[in-house]
Amino acid sequence: MNTSRLVEFSEEELAELDEVAQYAEAMTPALGAMEVGNVRNQARAGAIAERVARRQSASVRSQEMVYRSVAAELAGVTFTTDRSMQAQINQAVEWVECYPATLAAWEAGRITRGHATAVLRCGTVLPRDARADFDAQAAELCVGQSVGRVKDRLDHLAQELHPRTLAERHAKAREERRVSVTPLRDGMSELVATLPTLLAEGISDRLNEQASSIIDARNTPGDDGTDADADAAPDCRTRDQVRADVFCDMLLTASPLVDPTIDGDGNGTLGMIRAKVQVIVPALALLGKDNDPANDTSTADLVGSAPIDPATARALAGAVASWERLVVHPVSGQVLCTDSYRRTASMARFLKARDRHCRFPGCRRPAIRCELDHTFDFALGGRTDIRNLCHLCQRHHSMKQFTSWGVRQLGGGVMEWTSPTGRVSIDHPPAPLVRFMPSGGGAPPPDERGGGAPPRVPAPF
C-alpha cells in the first residue's frame, strides 16, 4: 500500500465510476455503427453530386455548383454550414472508396473515428491503387491501440507500401520549403514555415525548453524568500505567448532577449539551450541504399513524430562522437543488450531504446522527455533493474504515485496497468524499426527472469 497517495476513491465512488466505464464501453460499438452509417449516407450524397455533375457542361463553375447545392441540402438538416458539409462529404467518399476495411472495423466498434481519421490522413501519401493493402493492414494495427500510439506505425506502414522511397519523395518535397505570411484580423499575421520534419521538431523543442526556463525563472523566489524583482511588473504570459516572444527575439536579434539571466557579456542560460530530438536509426539506413525499394523499410524514426529519410539519418549519424550498438533477438526483435561502459548508463540506454516513449497506455511522450521510474518502489525494496524500470512522463509518473492506479511488469518490457475500478490494460514495448531475421527459424526470446544466455546475433555494424 502506497501511503503517499493523495487520491483515494470510496467503495461507492468506485462502483459508480465502474458503471460509467461500463456504459462508455457498451456505447462504443453503437456509436461506431451510427457514425459509419452517417459516413455512408454522406458518401451517397457525394455519388449523387458526381452523377449530376457529369451531365453538366464542361464548365468547372457549373460542376462546382452541383457539389455546393448537394452540400447545402445536407447542411440545412444538420445545422452546419455548406462549406463544412462539403468537406465532410469529400472525406466520406474517400473512406467508402479507399478504406472499406477501416470502415468495417469502425462500424463494429473495434476502432474509433479518431483511428479512421488517422488511417485516412496517413494513406494520403499513397497512390489510390496502393491503398487497398494499406487499408487492410492499417485497420488491424489500430485495434486495441490508442490513436496517438498508432499514428507513427501507420506512417511507417504507408512508407513501406509506397512505390517510391521516402528518400526520393523527401528530396522533391524539400525543394518546396518556404516561409509565408498570412494577414489576420486586428493587426496580427500568421507566419508559417514549411521545413523538413527534423528541423521543425528541433525548433519547436528549443522554443519549449526556453519557454520552460523563463516560466521557471519567474516562479523562483529570491534568496530572502521574496520575488527576485518585486518592483518589476509580473510576467503573466502564457506558455504560447512566451514561445511566440522567444521566436521573434531569436529571428530578429539572433539571441533570446527575454532571457531573465542575460547580462552584458552575452547570452544567459536561455541562449545556451539547444534542441534535442530522439531518433532511431536502423543499420540499413546507414548503408547508402535508400534508392532501393527493397531497403525502404530501413527508414529512420523521429520518435513521437514521423519517419525521416535515410540521408538525414546518415547526416545525424556522422555528427555523433561515438556509436552505441543495440543487439536484438533475431525473431522477436526484442532489444537484449547494448554496448556498455558503466552499468547505470547501459541500463538507461537499454531502457530508452526499449521504451521509446512513456509506457502508460496511449501516451507517446518521447523517452527523452520522461523519467525512469521504479515500477515497484525502491523505498519499498524494489530493485534498480531493467525488469523493474520503465519510462513515465511526469503526468503519469505522478498519477502512479498519488492515485490508485497500479502497474507491474510481466517480463520482456510488457506493462500491466490496473485502473482504480479494476480494469486491466496491457502495454507492450514499441516494435523495433528493423529486425535481423535468421535464414531458418529461431529460438524464442529468453526468459528475462533467469536462465539461458541470449542468442548470438551478428553486429549490425
Salt bridges, closest charged atoms under 4 A:
ASP18 OD1 - ARG423 NH1 2.58
GLU35 OE2 - ARG113 NE 3.75
GLU50 OE2 - ARG54 NH2 2.82
GLU64 OE2 - ARG68 NE 3.36
GLU94 OE1 - ARG128 NH1 3.36
GLU94 OE2 - ARG131 NH1 2.28
GLU97 OE1 - ARG128 NH2 2.88
GLU107 OE1 - ARG40 NH2 3.32
GLU140 OE1 - ARG110 NH2 3.28
ASP155 OD2 - ARG121 NH2 3.90
GLU175 OE1 - LYS172 NZ 3.93
ASP205 OD1 - ARG369 NH2 2.39
GLU209 OE2 - ARG369 NH1 3.94
ASP235 OD1 - ARG218 NH1 3.33
ASP235 OD2 - ARG237 NH2 2.95
ASP245 OD2 - ARG237 NH1 2.73
ASP290 OD1 - ARG314 NH2 2.63
ASP301 OD1 - HIS156 NE2 2.85
ASP309 OD1 - HIS170 NE2 3.29
GLU324 OE1 - ARG349 NE 3.46
ASP339 OD1 - ARG325 NH2 3.06
ASP355 OD1 - ARG354 NE 2.80
ASP355 OD1 - ARG359 NH1 3.01
ASP355 OD2 - HIS391 ND1 3.06
GLU371 OE1 - HIS397 ND1 2.30
ASP373 OD1 - HIS397 NE2 2.94
ASP373 OD2 - LYS400 NZ 3.21
ASP377 OD1 - LYS400 NZ 3.62
ASP385 OD2 - ARG383 NH2 3.77
ASP385 OD1 - ARG387 NE 3.04
GLU416 OE1 - ARG408 NE 2.52
ASP427 OD1 - ARG149 NH1 2.32
ASP427 OD2 - ARG359 NE 2.76
ASP447 OD1 - ARG449 NE 3.15
